[in-house]
C-alpha cells in the first residue's frame, strides 16, 4: 500500500513589519534625531554665553533657513554614495594653521582699510572683523561701534570712541541702554564721521536690526552707511552671519560693499 503524498510545508510567516508600522518607526526615528540636533545646538549657544535676546535671534535665523536644510538633506539621501577619499585618510596629519595663513606660509596680515572703504565679513561670530578693527583703529581719529556687545580695542590711541549698544530694553530697566532704531543710529553717526579725518565704524548688529525692524529698513541703513563712509573719508567694517538671510537677500547685502570676505 503506497504512502499518502506529503503536503508541502507552509511558507514561514513574514518578519517584515506592516507598511504603516515601518512608516511610523522611520518618522519617529527622524523626529528624535531632529530634536537631539536642535537641543545640542541650543546647549552649544548657551555654553558660549549668548544672551536670551541673541538666542532668540539665532533661533529665528535658523527657522528662516530650515526649509533649505531639509531639502539639502533629502537630496543627499537620494543621491548616490560618495567614494571615500582614501588619499586624505592615509595622508599624514598636518599641524593646524592660524587664520588667514596660506599652506606652508605665515599668517596673512589683517586687511588694511583706506578712507572711504567698506568691507563685509561673513562669519558666524565676530572674530575676523574684530581683528580688522583692531589693526586699523590707530589709522583713524575716531572709533564708532554699533554692536550688541561692543568689542575691546587694546591700546590707548587717544581718539574719541562712541559705542552704540543696540538691543537695550528701551529704557524700561534702570541703566539699560536705549533701544536705537536704524534712523537714530544714523543720526548719532553723522557727527563722528563728518568730523575732519572721518571715523572707523564697526557694526555687528545687522541680524538684530533686521529682526527687530525689517530687512528693507536694514538694507537701506547699510547703503546709507556705505555711502556715508565713502563721502566722509571714513571706513566701515560689518560682521554678518550669512545664515541669517536667504541667498537672494544675502546677495543684495553683499552688493552694497566694496569688499566681501
Secondary structure, DSSP 8 states (H G I E B T S, - for coil): ---------------S--HHHHHHHHHHHHHHHHHHHHHHHHHHHHHTT--HHHHHHHHHHHHHTHHHHHHHHHHHHHS------HHHHHS-------TTB-TTS-B-------TT-EEEEE-SSSSHHHHHHHHHGGGSSEEEEEESS-----S----EEEEEE-S--TT-STT------HHHHHHHHHHHHHSTT--EEEE--HHHHHHHS-HHHHHHHHHHHHHHHHHHT-EEEEEE-GGGS-HHHHHHHHTT-SEE-
